[in-house]
Amino acid sequence: MCHAWSEIKYALILVCADNGEMLILDCMGQCKASILDAPKGRTIDAAFSYSLGFVIAVEDNLFFYEADPEGNERAPVTLIGDSCKVKMAGKETFSADRNNNVQCLAMPALEDAIYAVT
């Protein structure tokens, strides 16, 4: 289970369950919506917010969700495109015997890169 707080302009909290369900709560903790295009049945290992929405990690895949700028309460975030796979920096850091699931995400203030810890 993981969570992320959105940028202040959206004031949303993303809560991710072990079964892949994603819920959006308001800043008071009230459930606003269930994300229909969540990766149900798969464990969400990490979540991170950025200026346009949220990024989640499922195993070694990243999914990007954008917040609706109009504040649509029925669909406050939408999956953007397909997932992208995390590529390890070099062969010496990759091991087929090791769990390479993303455990933590970070992004610099310019939002020009995303860093994943496995």
Secondary structure, DSSP 4 states (H G I P E B T S, - for coil): -EEEEPPTTT-EEEEE-TTS-EEEEETTS-EEEE-TTS-TTS---EEEEETTEEEEEETTEEEEEEEPTT--SSSSEEE-SS-EEPPPS-GGG--TTS-----EEE--TT-S--EEE-
